[in-house]
Amino acid sequence: MLAQLADPAGEVTDALAHYTRQRLPRTAEIVRRSARASRTATLSSAPARALRNAALAAVSRLAPAAALRAVAGIADWCPPERTYAAQTQSSVRQ
């Protein structure tokens, strides 16, 4: 992603700032989801673990699409089409 945002003729600091602005919302959401999953996975009380296990089993059997929606925006992310910032029209023609 950084290579796609960098302009060979531009400032590196500008590219890094743009990169941070582009990735920060997505990575912050990944961190939030990871923390939530970690709290759920590490429940310590037996009743809470039983409830968690039953809920996961029910969702996986009754609504598998709901489980996939939990990773929507993370697992299905693709970088923009342009592969390298250095690939400009003049360098493509050469």
C-alpha positions, -999 to +999 in steps of 0.1 A: +000+000+000+028+024+008+044+018-026+011+027-042+009+060-024+045+071-028+052+095-055+088+091-068+091+128-073+074+136-040+084+138-004+087+106+016+071+123+046+040+132+026+037+096+014+040+083+050+014+107+063-010+097+035-003+060+042-011+065+079-043+083+071-054+056+047-046+026+070-053+039+105-091+035+104-089+000+090-062-012+114-079+004+144-110-016+136-090-048+133-075-041+168-109-035+183-123-067+168-092-086+179-095-073+215-132-083+215-124-118+202-096-122+228-120-113+256-145-138+244-119-165+238-103-161+273-135-162+294-126-178+328-159-188+343-174-221+334-209-207+328-196-179+305-175-205+285-205-228+282-227-199+270-200-188+245-196-223+232-233-228+228-237-195+210-208-202+186-223-237+178-257-222+172-245-195+149-223-219+129-253-242+124-281-218+120-265-187+104-231-194+090-232-162+070-233-143+103-199-158+112-185-147+079-198-112+084-177-109+115-146-108+093-161-086+066-138-058+057-108-076+070-104-109+052-119-096+020-097-065+017-077-060-015-052-033-023-060-007-050-054-017-086-022+003-092+007-019-081+036+005-079+037+043-076+069+044-097+049+029-126+039+061-144+028+065-180+063+074-191+079+044-175+052+021-189+060+032-224+097+026-221 
